[in-house]
Amino acid sequence: MAIYQYGDRIPQIGNASYISDTAVVIGDVVIGDGCYIGHGAILRGDYGSIKIGDGTAIEENAVVHIRPDGLSKFEERVTVGHGAIIHGKLIKSYAVIGLGAVIGFDVIVGRQSIVAEGCVVPNGKVIPDEKIAAGVPFKIIGNILEKHKEFWAYGKQLYVDLAKEYPQKLKRID
């Protein structure tokens, strides 16, 4: 893994978290316990700060960055899909950011909300708790149902389990 100090900014990594050897973590980044930071993910806390809550998955090729002196905070058990770009200030617990979604500066994504694949949420917008957002730019298209909560509880646990299993099961063979 590529973990970099930037000036006096030093990443902190919680217990039982997995960070891929192709991920890049720079500067003031705090990663909680049981997190999964996937292959090719980039977390840039060079001039802003990033806080990743326990059990959160930042999947492959996702990018997290924030403005100078800003804070990008992810509460517990957030899922950030492959290739997403996040500049938002708060992603609340159990939220899902879909594959390739773009979250602009100062965006707040509500608890258990889903931002659909490819969705663009412009700077400063708020997605309320338990809503589904989709489109370019986003629109609220529905409410979270119990079936969504059940599916994503299962999906989130898969990544918590991967964070535990990867250090034992992943073996480079070239």
DAURCOR-V999554 format. One record per helix or strand. SS is the DSSP state (hx for helix, st for strand). FROM is the first residue (numbers start at 0). LEN is the number of residues. If there is no record, write none. Layout:
# DAURCOR-V999554
[[SS,FROM,LEN] [SS,FROM,LEN]]
This chain:
# DAURCOR-V999554
[[st,1,3] [st,5,1] [st,8,1] [st,11,2] [st,17,2] [st,23,8] [st,35,2] [st,41,11] [st,56,2] [st,62,3] [st,70,4] [st,78,2] [st,84,2] [st,89,2] [st,95,2] [st,101,2] [st,107,2] [st,113,2] [st,119,2] [st,125,2] [st,130,4] [st,135,1] [st,138,5] [hx,145,24]]
